[in-house]
Amino acid sequence: MLPLTVQTQLLGISRSSLYYRPRQPSAEEVALKQRIDTIYTQYPFYGSRRITAQLQREGRQVNRKAVQRHMREMAIAGICPGPNLSRRTHGEQVYPYLLRDMTCAYPNHVWGIDVTYIRLQTSWMYLVAVLDWFSRYVVSRELDDTLQMPFVVAAVQRALAQATPVIWNSDQGSHFTSPQYQELLRSAGVQISMDGKGRALDNIFVKRLWRSVKWEEVYLNDYANPREARAGLSRYLAFYNHERPHQALNYQTPAEVYFQLIRTQERPG
C-alpha cells in the first residue's frame, strides 16, 4: 500500500485534509436556528428584520446580520420583497415566472421544487421535494446534511424518471440557476419557470407542504440523528401522499387525485 504522502500527491490534495473534522455547531447556534425555523414556518412573510425583532423581544442577543447569515445557511427567505437570501451565482440564467394568472389543470401540468431546513436535536439537514401542483402529490424527495448540488440533482432525476411536467417552477436560488439543474430540465423538454425575486408566494404549494411537514412531523418528533430524520420523513411523506386527505382536493389524498386522473388521461378514445 502506498504511503499517505504519495497517495495525496497522486490525488492532488493536501495531506492535512485527510485529518480534517468539520466543526460541530454549538448548542446556541442549533437553538437559534431552530427558533428561526419555527418563526419562519409560522410566519413565512417575515423577513430577517422581523425575525430579528421577534428574537430580541424574546430576550435573545442577536443582530440582523447574524439572522441573515443563518437564514442563508437554512435556505429560507421571507415572502415580503427584500434581500434575496437564496442567492444565485452571478451570471447564471434566470427564467421568467410563467404561472401568473394561470390555472393548473391536470397532473404533471406544473411541478414545483424547493429546499427546506430540517432540524435535529444537535444539528440539521436539508429536504428537497418535487411537488405536483394540481394534486399536491410529492413526486420525489431527497434528504441530505449539506446544501451541495448532488441531492437536488438526485431528486430531479428521480422525478423525471416517473413523468415529465409541462412547466417546472422554482425560486431563484443557486441550485435552480445552476447549469447542471437547468440542463436536466431542458433535455427533458420542460418549460422552466422561476419565482419573482422576493416572491416566495409564487411557489405557495410547496411552502404549504413544508408547513405540514414541520408541524405534523418534524416538530412533534425532535429527531436525535439523521437516521431518525430519514425514517420519520419517509414515513410521513408516504402518509401525506397516500393517506392524508386534503380539503382543497375534496378530502381525497394526493395519490388518489394524481393517479386517478393520469389513468383517465391514458384511456383510449
ABEGO torsion letter per residue (X at the ends): XBBAAAAAAAAGBBAAAAABBBBBBBAAAAAAAAAAAAAAAABAABBAAAAAAAAAAAGBBBBAAAAAAAAAAAGBBBABBEBBABBBBBGBBBBBBAABGBBBABBGABBBBBBBBBBBAABBBBBBBBBBAAAGBBABBBBBABABAAAAAAAAAAAAAABBBABBBBBABAAAABAAAAAAAAAAGBBBBBBBBGBAAAAAAAAAAAAAAAAAAAAAAGBABAAAAAAAAAAAAAAAAAABBBAAAGGBBAAAAAAAAAAAAABBX
